[in-house]
Amino acid sequence: MGRQAEALSPYLARVGIVVLPEQWQAMADKKTAILMSVWFIGNTIRNNLLNTGAFEVSYEGTPIFSKLDTGRMPNMAELIDGVAQALAGGPTQ
């Protein structure tokens, strides 16, 4: 087992992740391929979400913002105000 794997093993075990030395070495050897795969999958998911036109923000079931209802994307101030109101238990939107 490499030094990195030995250093991370106790921390990973605490959260219930068990990485075998062979698996760790295989991942370390293919860092570029793994990063490219994660990037590709992330972009695919992002593009599929954008194609739906939906952008919904909610807090514990309370709707904060809905692009489907308003027809536009929110600005940061709207999101912050909506979350603050939801935390305070007041009405949103």
N, CA, C and O atoms as CSV, one atom per row, in Angstrom:
chain,resi,resn,atom,element,x,y,z
A,1,MET,N,N,0.855,-1.173,0.000
A,1,MET,CA,C,0.000,0.000,0.000
A,1,MET,C,C,0.899,1.234,0.000
A,1,MET,O,O,1.887,1.293,0.732
A,2,GLY,N,N,0.540,2.233,-0.841
A,2,GLY,CA,C,1.343,3.438,-0.918
A,2,GLY,C,C,1.139,4.342,0.278
A,2,GLY,O,O,0.222,4.147,1.075
A,3,ARG,N,N,2.006,5.336,0.393
A,3,ARG,CA,C,1.916,6.261,1.533
A,3,ARG,C,C,0.597,7.014,1.571
A,3,ARG,O,O,0.025,7.217,2.642
A,4,GLN,N,N,0.112,7.428,0.410
A,4,GLN,CA,C,-1.152,8.158,0.373
A,4,GLN,C,C,-2.289,7.281,0.877
A,4,GLN,O,O,-3.128,7.729,1.660
A,5,ALA,N,N,-2.315,6.038,0.430
A,5,ALA,CA,C,-3.372,5.121,0.854
A,5,ALA,C,C,-3.289,4.862,2.351
A,5,ALA,O,O,-4.314,4.812,3.031
A,6,GLU,N,N,-2.094,4.699,2.859
A,6,GLU,CA,C,-1.928,4.465,4.289
A,6,GLU,C,C,-2.381,5.678,5.091
A,6,GLU,O,O,-2.971,5.537,6.162
A,7,ALA,N,N,-2.104,6.863,4.573
A,7,ALA,CA,C,-2.476,8.089,5.281
A,7,ALA,C,C,-3.988,8.296,5.275
A,7,ALA,O,O,-4.544,8.801,6.250
A,8,LEU,N,N,-4.655,7.913,4.193
A,8,LEU,CA,C,-6.095,8.141,4.080
A,8,LEU,C,C,-6.940,7.021,4.678
A,8,LEU,O,O,-8.095,7.258,5.032
A,9,SER,N,N,-6.407,5.821,4.800
A,9,SER,CA,C,-7.193,4.672,5.247
A,9,SER,C,C,-7.941,4.898,6.554
A,9,SER,O,O,-9.125,4.565,6.620
A,10,PRO,N,N,-7.319,5.447,7.604
A,10,PRO,CA,C,-8.068,5.642,8.846
A,10,PRO,C,C,-9.253,6.602,8.685
A,10,PRO,O,O,-10.304,6.400,9.293
A,11,TYR,N,N,-9.080,7.643,7.869
A,11,TYR,CA,C,-10.141,8.611,7.676
A,11,TYR,C,C,-11.283,8.017,6.857
A,11,TYR,O,O,-12.454,8.241,7.161
A,12,LEU,N,N,-10.939,7.262,5.823
A,12,LEU,CA,C,-11.961,6.635,4.999
A,12,LEU,C,C,-12.713,5.576,5.797
A,12,LEU,O,O,-13.926,5.438,5.641
A,13,ALA,N,N,-12.019,4.829,6.646
A,13,ALA,CA,C,-12.668,3.799,7.455
A,13,ALA,C,C,-13.672,4.413,8.424
A,13,ALA,O,O,-14.692,3.794,8.725
A,14,ARG,N,N,-13.400,5.615,8.916
A,14,ARG,CA,C,-14.317,6.279,9.854
A,14,ARG,C,C,-15.674,6.565,9.225
A,14,ARG,O,O,-16.693,6.540,9.915
A,15,VAL,N,N,-15.695,6.834,7.935
A,15,VAL,CA,C,-16.959,7.123,7.263
A,15,VAL,C,C,-17.510,5.900,6.541
A,15,VAL,O,O,-18.454,6.012,5.758
A,16,GLY,N,N,-16.926,4.737,6.802
A,16,GLY,CA,C,-17.448,3.492,6.258
A,16,GLY,C,C,-16.980,3.145,4.861
A,16,GLY,O,O,-17.566,2.279,4.211
A,17,ILE,N,N,-15.935,3.802,4.388
A,17,ILE,CA,C,-15.410,3.499,3.060
A,17,ILE,C,C,-14.168,2.637,3.230
A,17,ILE,O,O,-13.196,3.039,3.869
A,18,VAL,N,N,-14.219,1.459,2.651
A,18,VAL,CA,C,-13.074,0.574,2.728
A,18,VAL,C,C,-12.486,0.477,1.321
A,18,VAL,O,O,-13.132,-0.031,0.405
A,19,VAL,N,N,-11.280,0.957,1.162
A,19,VAL,CA,C,-10.588,0.898,-0.125
A,19,VAL,C,C,-9.466,-0.117,0.003
A,19,VAL,O,O,-8.552,0.038,0.813
A,20,LEU,N,N,-9.554,-1.141,-0.798
A,20,LEU,CA,C,-8.501,-2.148,-0.776
A,20,LEU,C,C,-7.261,-1.595,-1.446
A,20,LEU,O,O,-7.370,-0.766,-2.351
A,21,PRO,N,N,-6.091,-2.030,-1.028
A,21,PRO,CA,C,-4.854,-1.506,-1.627
A,21,PRO,C,C,-4.816,-1.657,-3.146
A,21,PRO,O,O,-4.338,-0.762,-3.842
A,22,GLU,N,N,-5.317,-2.781,-3.667
A,22,GLU,CA,C,-5.297,-2.966,-5.122
A,22,GLU,C,C,-6.191,-1.939,-5.811
A,22,GLU,O,O,-5.844,-1.397,-6.861
A,23,GLN,N,N,-7.352,-1.682,-5.198
A,23,GLN,CA,C,-8.265,-0.701,-5.771
A,23,GLN,C,C,-7.650,0.690,-5.730
A,23,GLN,O,O,-7.761,1.451,-6.692
A,24,TRP,N,N,-7.016,1.017,-4.639
A,24,TRP,CA,C,-6.390,2.325,-4.489
A,24,TRP,C,C,-5.302,2.520,-5.540
A,24,TRP,O,O,-5.219,3.572,-6.173
A,25,GLN,N,N,-4.482,1.513,-5.718
A,25,GLN,CA,C,-3.397,1.602,-6.697
A,25,GLN,C,C,-3.955,1.713,-8.106
A,25,GLN,O,O,-3.427,2.464,-8.925
A,26,ALA,N,N,-5.027,0.965,-8.397
A,26,ALA,CA,C,-5.632,1.024,-9.731
A,26,ALA,C,C,-6.181,2.430,-9.997
A,26,ALA,O,O,-6.048,2.953,-11.103
A,27,MET,N,N,-6.798,3.037,-8.977
A,27,MET,CA,C,-7.310,4.400,-9.144
A,27,MET,C,C,-6.168,5.391,-9.294
A,27,MET,O,O,-6.245,6.306,-10.113
A,28,ALA,N,N,-5.110,5.219,-8.512
A,28,ALA,CA,C,-3.971,6.129,-8.585
A,28,ALA,C,C,-3.293,6.058,-9.945
A,28,ALA,O,O,-2.804,7.067,-10.455
A,29,ASP,N,N,-3.264,4.865,-10.532
A,29,ASP,CA,C,-2.635,4.692,-11.837
A,29,ASP,C,C,-3.455,5.312,-12.963
A,29,ASP,O,O,-2.913,5.648,-14.016
A,30,LYS,N,N,-4.747,5.461,-12.746
A,30,LYS,CA,C,-5.636,5.947,-13.811
A,30,LYS,C,C,-6.293,7.273,-13.441
A,30,LYS,O,O,-7.458,7.495,-13.767
A,31,LYS,N,N,-5.566,8.148,-12.770
A,31,LYS,CA,C,-6.127,9.421,-12.321
A,31,LYS,C,C,-6.729,10.227,-13.461
A,31,LYS,O,O,-7.841,10.741,-13.338
A,32,THR,N,N,-6.021,10.341,-14.546
A,32,THR,CA,C,-6.485,11.159,-15.667
A,32,THR,C,C,-7.771,10.595,-16.246
A,32,THR,O,O,-8.710,11.345,-16.512
A,33,ALA,N,N,-7.827,9.287,-16.444
A,33,ALA,CA,C,-9.025,8.662,-17.001
A,33,ALA,C,C,-10.213,8.826,-16.057
A,33,ALA,O,O,-11.331,9.069,-16.512
A,34,ILE,N,N,-9.989,8.699,-14.758
A,34,ILE,CA,C,-11.072,8.857,-13.784
A,34,ILE,C,C,-11.573,10.296,-13.777
A,34,ILE,O,O,-12.782,10.529,-13.776
A,35,LEU,N,N,-10.663,11.261,-13.773
A,35,LEU,CA,C,-11.070,12.670,-13.778
A,35,LEU,C,C,-11.832,13.031,-15.054
A,35,LEU,O,O,-12.816,13.769,-15.003
A,36,MET,N,N,-11.382,12.517,-16.186
A,36,MET,CA,C,-12.075,12.784,-17.445
A,36,MET,C,C,-13.464,12.155,-17.433
A,36,MET,O,O,-14.413,12.745,-17.950
A,37,SER,N,N,-13.594,10.971,-16.853
A,37,SER,CA,C,-14.896,10.312,-16.770
A,37,SER,C,C,-15.845,11.097,-15.882
A,37,SER,O,O,-17.007,11.299,-16.236
A,38,VAL,N,N,-15.362,11.538,-14.738
A,38,VAL,CA,C,-16.195,12.336,-13.829
A,38,VAL,C,C,-16.614,13.635,-14.507
A,38,VAL,O,O,-17.768,14.047,-14.392
A,39,TRP,N,N,-15.694,14.281,-15.210
A,39,TRP,CA,C,-16.009,15.516,-15.923
A,39,TRP,C,C,-17.071,15.262,-16.984
A,39,TRP,O,O,-18.028,16.028,-17.100
A,40,PHE,N,N,-16.909,14.194,-17.758
A,40,PHE,CA,C,-17.863,13.871,-18.822
A,40,PHE,C,C,-19.240,13.565,-18.250
A,40,PHE,O,O,-20.245,14.068,-18.755
A,41,ILE,N,N,-19.299,12.754,-17.212
A,41,ILE,CA,C,-20.581,12.400,-16.604
A,41,ILE,C,C,-21.237,13.639,-15.996
A,41,ILE,O,O,-22.445,13.835,-16.130
A,42,GLY,N,N,-20.441,14.475,-15.326
A,42,GLY,CA,C,-20.982,15.705,-14.748
A,42,GLY,C,C,-21.569,16.624,-15.799
A,42,GLY,O,O,-22.643,17.190,-15.598
A,43,ASN,N,N,-20.872,16.781,-16.924
A,43,ASN,CA,C,-21.386,17.632,-17.999
A,43,ASN,C,C,-22.640,17.042,-18.624
A,43,ASN,O,O,-23.553,17.780,-18.996
A,44,THR,N,N,-22.694,15.733,-18.743
A,44,THR,CA,C,-23.885,15.086,-19.287
A,44,THR,C,C,-25.091,15.332,-18.390
A,44,THR,O,O,-26.178,15.649,-18.874
A,45,ILE,N,N,-24.898,15.188,-17.093
A,45,ILE,CA,C,-25.984,15.435,-16.145
A,45,ILE,C,C,-26.406,16.900,-16.202
A,45,ILE,O,O,-27.598,17.207,-16.229
A,46,ARG,N,N,-25.422,17.808,-16.221
A,46,ARG,CA,C,-25.727,19.248,-16.272
A,46,ARG,C,C,-26.527,19.583,-17.529
A,46,ARG,O,O,-27.521,20.306,-17.458
A,47,ASN,N,N,-26.096,19.062,-18.676
A,47,ASN,CA,C,-26.805,19.352,-19.924
A,47,ASN,C,C,-28.219,18.799,-19.908
A,47,ASN,O,O,-29.141,19.447,-20.404
A,48,ASN,N,N,-28.404,17.618,-19.349
A,48,ASN,CA,C,-29.754,17.051,-19.279
A,48,ASN,C,C,-30.646,17.876,-18.361
A,48,ASN,O,O,-31.829,18.055,-18.650
A,49,LEU,N,N,-30.101,18.377,-17.267
A,49,LEU,CA,C,-30.892,19.218,-16.370
A,49,LEU,C,C,-31.262,20.536,-17.032
A,49,LEU,O,O,-32.380,21.022,-16.864
A,50,LEU,N,N,-30.329,21.121,-17.786
A,50,LEU,CA,C,-30.614,22.384,-18.462
A,50,LEU,C,C,-31.635,22.206,-19.574
A,50,LEU,O,O,-32.418,23.119,-19.837
A,51,ASN,N,N,-31.645,21.055,-20.229
A,51,ASN,CA,C,-32.584,20.814,-21.314
A,51,ASN,C,C,-34.023,20.726,-20.829
A,51,ASN,O,O,-34.943,21.004,-21.598
A,52,THR,N,N,-34.238,20.352,-19.588
A,52,THR,CA,C,-35.605,20.249,-19.078
A,52,THR,C,C,-36.223,21.618,-18.842
A,52,THR,O,O,-37.447,21.748,-18.839
A,53,GLY,N,N,-35.411,22.625,-18.648
A,53,GLY,CA,C,-35.914,23.955,-18.367
A,53,GLY,C,C,-36.317,24.145,-16.914
A,53,GLY,O,O,-36.769,25.222,-16.527
A,54,ALA,N,N,-36.155,23.115,-16.118
A,54,ALA,CA,C,-36.557,23.194,-14.715
A,54,ALA,C,C,-35.385,23.659,-13.860
A,54,ALA,O,O,-34.247,23.224,-14.037
A,55,PHE,N,N,-35.693,24.543,-12.942
A,55,PHE,CA,C,-34.740,24.958,-11.925
A,55,PHE,C,C,-35.569,25.240,-10.692
A,55,PHE,O,O,-36.175,26.304,-10.565
A,56,GLU,N,N,-35.592,24.293,-9.798
A,56,GLU,CA,C,-36.427,24.384,-8.609
A,56,GLU,C,C,-35.532,24.422,-7.379
A,56,GLU,O,O,-34.610,23.616,-7.253
A,57,VAL,N,N,-35.797,25.346,-6.483
A,57,VAL,CA,C,-35.059,25.433,-5.232
A,57,VAL,C,C,-36.081,25.330,-4.107
A,57,VAL,O,O,-37.072,26.059,-4.082
A,58,SER,N,N,-35.821,24.410,-3.172
A,58,SER,CA,C,-36.726,24.289,-2.030
A,58,SER,C,C,-35.910,24.023,-0.774
A,58,SER,O,O,-34.767,23.571,-0.837
A,59,TYR,N,N,-36.515,24.308,0.353
A,59,TYR,CA,C,-35.880,24.061,1.645
A,59,TYR,C,C,-36.877,23.298,2.494
A,59,TYR,O,O,-37.944,23.813,2.826
A,60,GLU,N,N,-36.528,22.076,2.842
A,60,GLU,CA,C,-37.383,21.196,3.636
A,60,GLU,C,C,-38.804,21.175,3.102
A,60,GLU,O,O,-39.762,21.273,3.869
A,61,GLY,N,N,-38.940,21.047,1.799
A,61,GLY,CA,C,-40.244,20.957,1.171
A,61,GLY,C,C,-40.909,22.289,0.875
A,61,GLY,O,O,-41.940,22.324,0.204
A,62,THR,N,N,-40.347,23.376,1.357
A,62,THR,CA,C,-40.894,24.709,1.104
A,62,THR,C,C,-40.275,25.253,-0.175
A,62,THR,O,O,-39.055,25.404,-0.242
A,63,PRO,N,N,-41.083,25.553,-1.200
A,63,PRO,CA,C,-40.507,26.077,-2.442
A,63,PRO,C,C,-39.904,27.466,-2.241
A,63,PRO,O,O,-40.530,28.355,-1.663
A,64,ILE,N,N,-38.686,27.632,-2.726
A,64,ILE,CA,C,-37.992,28.921,-2.645
A,64,ILE,C,C,-38.098,29.642,-3.989
A,64,ILE,O,O,-38.392,30.836,-4.043
A,65,PHE,N,N,-37.855,28.899,-5.075
A,65,PHE,CA,C,-37.899,29.484,-6.405
A,65,PHE,C,C,-38.240,28.401,-7.412
A,65,PHE,O,O,-37.814,27.255,-7.267
A,66,SER,N,N,-39.011,28.762,-8.437
A,66,SER,CA,C,-39.356,27.837,-9.512
A,66,SER,C,C,-39.223,28.541,-10.850
A,66,SER,O,O,-39.940,29.500,-11.135
A,67,LYS,N,N,-38.302,28.057,-11.664
A,67,LYS,CA,C,-38.145,28.619,-13.001
A,67,LYS,C,C,-39.362,28.285,-13.856
A,67,LYS,O,O,-39.746,29.068,-14.725
A,68,LEU,N,N,-39.964,27.133,-13.614
A,68,LEU,CA,C,-41.148,26.760,-14.385
A,68,LEU,C,C,-42.302,27.728,-14.130
A,68,LEU,O,O,-43.082,28.014,-15.038
A,69,ASP,N,N,-42.413,28.232,-12.903
A,69,ASP,CA,C,-43.482,29.186,-12.575
A,69,ASP,C,C,-43.171,30.593,-13.070
A,69,ASP,O,O,-44.061,31.284,-13.565
A,70,THR,N,N,-41.919,31.022,-12.944
A,70,THR,CA,C,-41.568,32.404,-13.277
A,70,THR,C,C,-41.067,32.575,-14.704
A,70,THR,O,O,-41.147,33.669,-15.262
A,71,GLY,N,N,-40.551,31.502,-15.298
A,71,GLY,CA,C,-40.035,31.578,-16.662
A,71,GLY,C,C,-38.659,32.205,-16.767
A,71,GLY,O,O,-38.232,32.573,-17.862
A,72,ARG,N,N,-37.958,32.334,-15.652
A,72,ARG,CA,C,-36.618,32.930,-15.673
A,72,ARG,C,C,-35.777,32.324,-14.556
A,72,ARG,O,O,-36.287,31.647,-13.664
A,73,MET,N,N,-34.479,32.586,-14.631
A,73,MET,CA,C,-33.564,32.136,-13.586
A,73,MET,C,C,-33.543,33.164,-12.464
A,73,MET,O,O,-33.718,34.356,-12.719
A,74,PRO,N,N,-33.330,32.724,-11.226
A,74,PRO,CA,C,-33.311,33.675,-10.104
A,74,PRO,C,C,-31.977,34.410,-10.028
A,74,PRO,O,O,-30.966,33.947,-10.556
A,75,ASN,N,N,-31.990,35.555,-9.368
A,75,ASN,CA,C,-30.716,36.184,-9.064
A,75,ASN,C,C,-30.338,35.784,-7.635
A,75,ASN,O,O,-31.159,35.236,-6.899
A,76,MET,N,N,-29.132,36.053,-7.263
A,76,MET,CA,C,-28.630,35.606,-5.964
A,76,MET,C,C,-29.424,36.204,-4.804
A,76,MET,O,O,-29.670,35.528,-3.805
A,77,ALA,N,N,-29.826,37.469,-4.933
A,77,ALA,CA,C,-30.583,38.124,-3.859
A,77,ALA,C,C,-31.915,37.422,-3.615
A,77,ALA,O,O,-32.328,37.261,-2.467
A,78,GLU,N,N,-32.593,37.002,-4.689
A,78,GLU,CA,C,-33.863,36.287,-4.537
A,78,GLU,C,C,-33.677,34.973,-3.790
A,78,GLU,O,O,-34.476,34.616,-2.924
A,79,LEU,N,N,-32.618,34.265,-4.136
A,79,LEU,CA,C,-32.361,32.998,-3.471
A,79,LEU,C,C,-32.032,33.190,-1.998
A,79,LEU,O,O,-32.526,32.455,-1.143
A,80,ILE,N,N,-31.198,34.178,-1.706
A,80,ILE,CA,C,-30.822,34.443,-0.313
A,80,ILE,C,C,-32.046,34.862,0.498
A,80,ILE,O,O,-32.242,34.387,1.617
A,81,ASP,N,N,-32.872,35.755,-0.064
A,81,ASP,CA,C,-34.087,36.184,0.636
A,81,ASP,C,C,-35.046,35.021,0.851
A,81,ASP,O,O,-35.638,34.887,1.923
A,82,GLY,N,N,-35.197,34.183,-0.166
A,82,GLY,CA,C,-36.091,33.041,-0.058
A,82,GLY,C,C,-35.657,32.054,1.000
A,82,GLY,O,O,-36.479,31.545,1.761
A,83,VAL,N,N,-34.363,31.784,1.049
A,83,VAL,CA,C,-33.841,30.864,2.065
A,83,VAL,C,C,-33.990,31.481,3.453
A,83,VAL,O,O,-34.356,30.788,4.402
A,84,ALA,N,N,-33.711,32.768,3.577
A,84,ALA,CA,C,-33.851,33.445,4.877
A,84,ALA,C,C,-35.303,33.387,5.348
A,84,ALA,O,O,-35.556,33.137,6.526
A,85,GLN,N,N,-36.254,33.613,4.453
A,85,GLN,CA,C,-37.669,33.542,4.819
A,85,GLN,C,C,-38.070,32.129,5.200
A,85,GLN,O,O,-38.832,31.931,6.146
A,86,ALA,N,N,-37.556,31.135,4.459
A,86,ALA,CA,C,-37.872,29.745,4.791
A,86,ALA,C,C,-37.314,29.371,6.150
A,86,ALA,O,O,-37.965,28.664,6.919
A,87,LEU,N,N,-36.109,29.844,6.451
A,87,LEU,CA,C,-35.514,29.559,7.764
A,87,LEU,C,C,-36.310,30.217,8.885
A,87,LEU,O,O,-36.435,29.662,9.977
A,88,ALA,N,N,-36.849,31.412,8.606
A,88,ALA,CA,C,-37.623,32.125,9.614
A,88,ALA,C,C,-39.054,31.595,9.710
A,88,ALA,O,O,-39.794,31.957,10.625
A,89,GLY,N,N,-39.437,30.745,8.772
A,89,GLY,CA,C,-40.778,30.164,8.794
A,89,GLY,C,C,-41.816,31.016,8.128
A,89,GLY,O,O,-43.009,30.742,8.254
A,90,GLY,N,N,-41.397,32.051,7.414
A,90,GLY,CA,C,-42.333,32.944,6.733
A,90,GLY,C,C,-42.641,32.446,5.339
A,90,GLY,O,O,-42.060,31.462,4.883
A,91,PRO,N,N,-43.569,33.132,4.648
A,91,PRO,CA,C,-43.910,32.740,3.277
A,91,PRO,C,C,-42.795,33.099,2.315
A,91,PRO,O,O,-42.088,34.086,2.520
A,92,THR,N,N,-42.633,32.311,1.273
A,92,THR,CA,C,-41.615,32.588,0.259
A,92,THR,C,C,-42.308,32.977,-1.036
A,92,THR,O,O,-43.495,32.712,-1.224
A,93,GLN,N,N,-41.553,33.608,-1.929
A,93,GLN,CA,C,-41.988,34.087,-3.242
A,93,GLN,C,C,-42.994,35.127,-3.100
A,93,GLN,O,O,-43.482,35.655,-4.100
